[in-house]
Amino acid sequence: MNHIKLVPVSLGLALAVVGGASALAIGILLRLFMNGKPVVAAVGQMYIGFNPSFFSSIIGGLLGFVGAFIAGIIIAWLYNMFNVLLETLR
């Protein structure tokens, strides 16, 4: 049986765009509406120094991009390795 193989860089970039844009949007929305202290505390646990400011939102977006890119590469690599493993067991 043929299994689809994921391209790690493509999945990494797709997740990176979503992760980076999400972190940027969270920072900007928190800055505009000036509330959501629990959200700032939670995001600040993932991205050191995150606070609701424009500059911090850009840094958070970049960190979100990098983190999601690395996660996407690892997920695609694991997926491909499990496909190879399952193919050899058949």
Backbone as CSV, one residue per row, in Angstrom:
resi,resn,N_x,N_y,N_z,CA_x,CA_y,CA_z,C_x,C_y,C_z
1,MET,0.845,-1.178,0.000,0.000,0.000,0.000,0.893,1.245,0.000
2,ASN,0.582,2.178,-0.853,1.342,3.432,-0.907,0.803,4.418,0.116
3,HIS,1.716,4.983,0.882,1.347,6.003,1.855,1.812,7.352,1.350
4,ILE,1.049,8.345,1.676,1.426,9.704,1.305,2.561,10.148,2.201
5,LYS,3.562,10.740,1.596,4.697,11.247,2.359,4.558,12.761,2.488
6,LEU,4.713,13.261,3.701,4.634,14.700,3.940,5.986,15.340,3.681
7,VAL,5.953,16.546,3.158,7.175,17.329,2.985,7.338,18.171,4.246
8,PRO,8.370,17.898,5.058,8.499,18.575,6.349,8.546,20.092,6.269
9,VAL,9.255,20.649,5.296,9.359,22.109,5.203,8.004,22.727,4.844
10,SER,7.256,22.061,3.985,5.939,22.596,3.611,4.984,22.608,4.800
11,LEU,4.942,21.513,5.541,4.082,21.491,6.719,4.576,22.489,7.756
12,GLY,5.884,22.584,7.915,6.451,23.555,8.849,6.066,24.973,8.503
13,LEU,6.142,25.320,7.232,5.770,26.680,6.812,4.277,26.936,6.986
14,ALA,3.451,25.940,6.688,2.010,26.121,6.849,1.653,26.369,8.312
15,LEU,2.219,25.569,9.193,1.942,25.772,10.614,2.576,27.051,11.132
16,ALA,3.725,27.415,10.587,4.415,28.630,11.023,3.597,29.879,10.709
17,VAL,2.992,29.905,9.536,2.177,31.069,9.170,0.987,31.188,10.120
18,VAL,0.344,30.072,10.408,-0.810,30.102,11.312,-0.372,30.462,12.734
19,GLY,0.705,29.846,13.214,1.183,30.119,14.576,1.665,31.546,14.754
20,GLY,2.428,32.041,13.789,2.929,33.408,13.871,1.815,34.436,13.789
21,ALA,0.887,34.217,12.866,-0.233,35.155,12.727,-1.118,35.137,13.971
22,SER,-1.291,33.966,14.565,-2.113,33.878,15.780,-1.482,34.635,16.936
23,ALA,-0.192,34.445,17.148,0.490,35.142,18.237,0.469,36.648,18.008
24,LEU,0.678,37.077,16.775,0.630,38.500,16.446,-0.766,39.064,16.688
25,ALA,-1.780,38.343,16.235,-3.158,38.809,16.405,-3.540,38.885,17.883
26,ILE,-3.120,37.903,18.665,-3.431,37.928,20.097,-2.814,39.164,20.745
27,GLY,-1.563,39.435,20.427,-0.896,40.599,21.008,-1.553,41.905,20.615
28,ILE,-1.909,42.034,19.355,-2.528,43.279,18.884,-3.929,43.448,19.483
29,LEU,-4.709,42.369,19.521,-6.048,42.464,20.094,-6.003,42.784,21.583
30,LEU,-5.052,42.182,22.291,-4.927,42.509,23.713,-4.520,43.961,23.901
31,ARG,-3.705,44.485,23.015,-3.285,45.892,23.094,-4.468,46.820,22.824
32,LEU,-5.271,46.482,21.828,-6.403,47.339,21.469,-7.477,47.365,22.547
33,PHE,-7.772,46.218,23.140,-8.872,46.139,24.089,-8.429,46.200,25.541
34,MET,-7.123,46.155,25.794,-6.533,46.342,27.122,-7.196,45.501,28.212
35,ASN,-7.514,44.284,27.905,-7.989,43.369,28.934,-7.475,41.973,28.594
36,GLY,-7.823,41.002,29.399,-7.365,39.646,29.151,-6.052,39.333,29.837
37,LYS,-5.911,39.775,31.087,-4.667,39.527,31.824,-4.344,38.039,31.937
38,PRO,-5.338,37.153,32.112,-4.989,35.720,32.126,-4.406,35.239,30.797
39,VAL,-4.891,35.803,29.704,-4.363,35.430,28.388,-2.923,35.906,28.249
40,VAL,-2.648,37.119,28.686,-1.277,37.648,28.632,-0.362,36.771,29.476
41,ALA,-0.823,36.360,30.645,-0.005,35.502,31.508,0.247,34.148,30.853
42,ALA,-0.774,33.576,30.204,-0.617,32.269,29.559,0.321,32.350,28.367
43,VAL,0.146,33.351,27.525,1.018,33.501,26.354,2.430,33.858,26.808
44,GLY,2.543,34.626,27.882,3.849,34.986,28.420,4.628,33.781,28.921
45,GLN,3.937,32.706,29.271,4.616,31.473,29.661,5.290,30.806,28.465
46,MET,4.692,30.952,27.292,5.272,30.347,26.086,6.330,31.242,25.457
47,TYR,6.052,32.538,25.427,6.952,33.496,24.792,7.441,34.467,25.857
48,ILE,8.694,34.307,26.240,9.270,35.094,27.329,9.168,36.592,27.027
49,GLY,8.698,37.348,27.989,8.620,38.792,27.844,7.411,39.292,27.076
50,PHE,6.461,38.419,26.779,5.284,38.837,26.019,4.400,39.724,26.880
51,ASN,4.011,40.851,26.321,3.029,41.727,26.955,2.239,42.419,25.851
52,PRO,1.093,43.006,26.178,0.255,43.582,25.129,0.789,44.918,24.610
53,SER,1.831,44.872,23.824,2.348,46.064,23.157,2.639,45.700,21.703
54,PHE,2.762,46.700,20.861,2.966,46.437,19.441,4.291,45.721,19.195
55,PHE,5.371,46.210,19.810,6.684,45.588,19.612,6.704,44.159,20.143
56,SER,6.118,43.947,21.306,6.058,42.608,21.891,5.206,41.674,21.034
57,SER,4.169,42.211,20.404,3.328,41.406,19.522,4.107,40.934,18.304
58,ILE,4.958,41.793,17.777,5.785,41.399,16.628,6.786,40.322,17.044
59,ILE,7.419,40.504,18.198,8.344,39.497,18.706,7.607,38.177,18.956
60,GLY,6.425,38.251,19.557,5.617,37.051,19.787,5.233,36.371,18.488
61,GLY,4.905,37.165,17.464,4.587,36.592,16.160,5.776,35.875,15.546
62,LEU,6.951,36.471,15.675,8.168,35.826,15.147,8.489,34.550,15.919
63,LEU,8.370,34.603,17.245,8.613,33.407,18.047,7.578,32.323,17.746
64,GLY,6.333,32.735,17.546,5.295,31.779,17.171,5.573,31.149,15.820
65,PHE,6.076,31.943,14.883,6.438,31.443,13.562,7.528,30.380,13.676
66,VAL,8.583,30.709,14.405,9.715,29.782,14.540,9.296,28.504,15.275
67,GLY,8.562,28.663,16.361,8.136,27.496,17.131,7.234,26.569,16.338
68,ALA,6.279,27.138,15.619,5.369,26.321,14.818,6.089,25.688,13.634
69,PHE,7.081,26.376,13.076,7.862,25.813,11.973,8.611,24.567,12.441
70,ILE,9.251,24.669,13.583,9.992,23.524,14.127,9.031,22.380,14.457
71,ALA,7.891,22.709,15.050,6.899,21.684,15.380,6.391,21.000,14.115
72,GLY,6.158,21.763,13.050,5.692,21.185,11.794,6.701,20.234,11.183
73,ILE,7.967,20.594,11.237,9.011,19.712,10.714,9.062,18.414,11.520
74,ILE,8.981,18.519,12.835,9.022,17.322,13.682,7.802,16.434,13.438
75,ILE,6.626,17.040,13.327,5.405,16.273,13.081,5.488,15.543,11.748
76,ALA,5.932,16.223,10.690,6.043,15.584,9.377,7.082,14.466,9.405
77,TRP,8.188,14.694,10.076,9.231,13.675,10.157,8.706,12.441,10.887
78,LEU,8.018,12.648,12.019,7.453,11.518,12.757,6.413,10.777,11.926
79,TYR,5.569,11.510,11.231,4.554,10.911,10.382,5.199,10.016,9.326
80,ASN,6.223,10.539,8.667,6.909,9.757,7.636,7.610,8.539,8.226
81,MET,8.212,8.684,9.397,8.885,7.556,10.033,7.888,6.471,10.446
82,PHE,6.733,6.861,10.968,5.727,5.870,11.329,5.174,5.163,10.091
83,ASN,5.037,5.879,8.989,4.604,5.240,7.749,5.604,4.198,7.290
84,VAL,6.892,4.517,7.368,7.932,3.563,6.982,7.901,2.354,7.908
85,LEU,7.757,2.608,9.217,7.717,1.530,10.187,6.525,0.611,9.935
86,LEU,5.372,1.193,9.724,4.172,0.382,9.472,4.274,-0.380,8.163
87,GLU,4.920,0.215,7.173,5.093,-0.472,5.879,6.004,-1.687,6.032
88,THR,7.043,-1.576,6.847,7.956,-2.713,7.040,7.333,-3.816,7.887
89,LEU,6.374,-3.474,8.737,5.717,-4.480,9.557,4.668,-5.286,8.786
90,ARG,4.248,-4.801,7.659,3.208,-5.508,6.883,3.770,-6.647,6.121
